[in-house]
Amino acid sequence: MEYKFNIYSVHSLRENADVVVNYAFSLAEQLINNGSEVLIINGNFFGLSILDDELMQKYDIKISKQTSNLLDFFVDKHLRSKQTVRQFLEESFNFEGGKIHVIDSSLVVKWKPGYYCSTDGIGDNLYNYWYYKLINEISEEFENMSFSDNVSIVLVNMCGVGPFTKNLISRVHDYGPERVHIKLLKSRNSDEPAIDMLTNMMRSELEDDEHCYYQNEYELAQKWKESAGKYIEVVK
């Protein structure tokens, strides 16, 4: 099956959770108004939940079930117990058109008092690869559930630059520049050097054709080059 979902990757350069979360939900509302079905994924596995009562009241959110915790699923159920992505989504919410669907993530597991998710070892490249591969599978299953050709995945990322961001960019490479929309949230003028560094890193990863061993890989790298970074937007 050929998947068509667009991915909107929202990056905050500072520890300003309220700004990035509100931007992500505002973007999701705009996408729904444009006829898209939307899933927000909290990819920040070093942070806390993004859902709260204020957001629930402000946006038309499909209320998540209690088990919607990406980190808990990834570490305890998917890697260890081989629970499928489809099972996780069906436990997390019942799909409803025109609503914002949310897969949250948190170190704290609210339905297990005193329990928290361990992130031991999750910072290496191999686990990062599996983590973003999982997000890709969740995006595909959400498109299957929606029966729609107009699906948007809004990914809320952790602050900063590092192997997490690099692995994410490697993961979205195969989608092509027409399906990827990267949003860099700028809060002050001093963010410029970090934004330039992040933009250059993303473009060098996506446009690199030195390690393309097949013609289709080379052609895809050329498409990224021709897009000239238009898939990256600095949001002030």
N, C-alpha and C positions, 0 to 999 in steps of 0.2 A: 504494500500500500504506500502511495506517495502522500506524505503529510504536508500540510500547507500552513500550519500555525506560524504566526509571527512572534518573535520574542523581544521583549523590551527589558533591557538589563539596566537597572537603576543603581548608580554608584554614588555613595556619599564619601567625600574626602575627609570628613571629620566625624567625631562621635556625636552626631546630631540626629538621633533616632527619630524625633518628632518630624523633622523636616523631610527626611527621606520617606518615611511611612506615609505622611500626608500627601506628598507628591505622588507616590505610587497609587494611592487610592483615588486621587483626583484624576490621574491618567487613566485608571481603570474605568472610572465613570464616563470619561470622555469617549473611550473606546466603545463602551456599551451604547452610548448615544449614537455612535457611528455604525451600529449594527453588528458589533463583534460580541462573541461570547468570551468571557474573561476569567482566567485563573491567576490569582496572585500566589506566588511561592516565596515564603520567607527563607531565603538561602543562608541566612546568618546563623551558622551553627555554634557560634561563640556568644550569642546574644540571648535576649529574652523575647517573649511573645510580642507580636505587633498588634494583636487584637485587644481592644478594650471597649468599655461601654460607650465612650464618646464616639469612637469610629462607627460602632454599630448603629448609633442614632443618626449619624451624619450621612452615611452611605447606605445604599440598598444592597446589603451583604446577605448572601445565603449563609445562614447560621451554621458554623462548623460544629460537627459532633465533638464530643469530649476527647476522642482519640486522635485528633488531627495534630500530630507532632512529627514533623519530618525527621528530626534527629533521632527520636526514640524508635521510629520505624526503621530508619537506615541501620542503626547500630544493633538493635535488639531483635528485630523481626525479619528484616530483609537479608542481611549478611549472615545471621546466625540460624534463623529458623526458615529461611527461604519463602517468607510470605510474599505473595505477588503484589505488584503495583496496583492491579485492578482491585484486589481485596482491600488494600489500603484506602483507595479513593472511595470505594463503596462504604467503608467504615467512617470516612471523614465527612461526606455530605451526599445528599441526594441532588442530582443535577436539576437545575431549574433555569430555563432560558431567561436572559435579560438581568441576571443577578451577578454580583461579584462573588466568585467562589474563592476560598482561601485555604491554602495549606500552610499552617503556621509551624514554627519551630522554636524550641526552647530547651535550655539545659534543665529547667525545672519541670518535672512531670506532675501536674496538679492532681491527677487522679491516683497518684502513688505517694502519699504523704511521706516526706523525708527522703524521697528518692530523687536523684538527678542523673542525667545522661553523662556518661564518661566520654570525653573526646580524646582519650589516650590513643596516640598513633594516627589520629585522623588527619593530622597536618601534613603527612607525607604525600608525595605526588601520586602514588598508587591509590590511596584512599580518596584523594581529591578527584582523580579520574572516575572512580566508581561513583562518587557522590554526584558529579555532574552528569554522568551517564544515567543515573537514577532520575535526575530531574528531567532529562530528555525523555525517558520512558513514561514519566508522569504526564508530560506534555502531550505525548502521543495518545495515551489512554484517555486524557481529558478530551482531546479532539474526537476520539471514537465515541465517547459518551455523549457529546454535544450534537453529533450528526450534522455539524456545520462546516462549511468551507471557509468561514471567517472566525478564526479563533486567535486570541492574543494571550500570551503568557507574560505576566509582569513579574520579573525576578528581583527581589529586594536583596542587595548584597551587603556584605560586611564592609566596614570602613577600611580604607588603606589599600596598599598595593603589595602584592606578593604572589606566592605560588598558587593561592586560591584563585586570584584574578586570572593568572596565566592559564590555568587549567580550564577555567570557564571559557576563555577566548578560544582555546584549542577545541573545546567541545562544540561551540557554535559555528566553527569554521565551515562545516559541511552544509549549513543552512543556506549559505550564500548571502551577499550584501543586501538583497532585496527583502529578506525576511528578518534581518537583525537591526535593532534600533538601540543604541547604547546612549544612556543619559548620564552625564557627569554633572553632579550638583555642585555649583560653585557658591561659596558663602562669603568670600572676601577676596580682595585683589591678591593677597599673598598666596592664594591657591594656584595662581597661574603656573609656577614651575612644576607643581605636582600634576596639574592637568596636562601640561605639555609632555611630561615624562610618561604619564599613563596613556595618552593618545599615541605617542610614538611606539610604546611597547605593544599596544593593541594592533596598530597598523603593521608593525614589523612581523608579528605573529601571523596575522591573517593574510598578508600579501606575500609571504615568503614562498618562493617557488623552487628553492635550492634542493629541498628534500621531497619533491614531488616525483614519484616513481611511475605514475600512470598518467596517461594523457588527460583523463577527466580531472585529476588532481591539479595538473598544471593549468588547465582551462579555468578551473575554479579560482585558483590563485590570481590569474589574470583578471577575472571579474572583480575580485577584491581591489586589485590595483586600479582598475579603471574607475571604480566608484570614488576614489580619491578621498576616502575618509568621511564621506557624506553620511554614513551610518552612525557617526558619533556626533552628538549634540551637547554642547555645554549649556546647562540651564542655570541662569542667574537668579 
